[in-house]
Amino acid sequence: MTDMNIAIAGAGGRMGRILIEAVLDAPDARLSGALDRAGSDNIGADAAAFLGKPAGVPVESDLAKGLAGAQFLIDFTRPEGTLAHLAYCAEHGIKMIIGTTGFDEAGKAAIAAAAQKTAIVMSPNFSVGVNVTLKLLQQAAKALAVGYDIEVIEAHHRHKVDAPSGTALKMGEVLADALGRDLKDCAVYAREGVTGERDPSSIGFATIRGGDIVGDHTVLFAGTGERIEISHKSSSRVTYAHGSLRACRFLADKATGLYGMNDVLALN
């Protein structure tokens, strides 16, 4: 198999560095470029300098330079950055792996439109384990549709800027869809004061932020006399990088289209 030429966005961040290391370690991948925001101290530095073994790939803020020769861009940055990269990639046929979360409806629409010009895998979580968990939640929700209250509890590090997490929201969407509901109508994101009795059709969310928690997610099905909990706990971001590479391999023969990790893992 010909090496996949992969560029990494957010090259100076924690996730960016993990992605760079994963690409360099993959036998079927080549680091072709690295991007960071203009003004970053990393601009001009070797993308792999933090590993002590330079890759010969400078970090760029200019998209044309950073994406020259790239077949794929893996982007785990922020919505505004990802959308700027998206326009360039769509115009130049560069396939995208989007792990960024926090998009508004306009941002999601822009990604769907770009997928008519290039192939994209978008997921709030690229962990293989998380995506298997989503499939289990779908099955559990159907079986526990009556008599069980559903709560989604998530915990992340103190630096995470959006809440609930994209993964928690995806879990909510999967649960609501399995129950024939619309998450917009049944989600409860905050409780304070005299709230009254719980609406049995609601899906509740609780958010924890602190320390260096990589990502913990638990869905609680609380019935009368029993509770069922389905949990996934991440101890390393490496799992997201490995899932991203699987997504690149999946897109290798795709020209256009918007896909999710269910497609990559054949969980549909």
Salt bridges, closest charged atoms under 4 A:
ASP28 OD2 - ARG249 NE 2.64
ASP36 OD1 - ARG37 NH1 3.86
ASP75 OD2 - HIS85 ND1 2.62
GLU105 OE2 - LYS108 NZ 3.69
ASP149 OD1 - ARG198 NH1 3.36
GLU151 OE2 - ARG191 NH2 2.79
GLU151 OE2 - ARG198 NH2 2.68
GLU154 OE1 - HIS156 ND1 2.77
GLU154 OE1 - ARG209 NH1 2.76
ASP162 OD1 - LYS160 NZ 3.13
ASP253 OD1 - LYS254 NZ 2.83
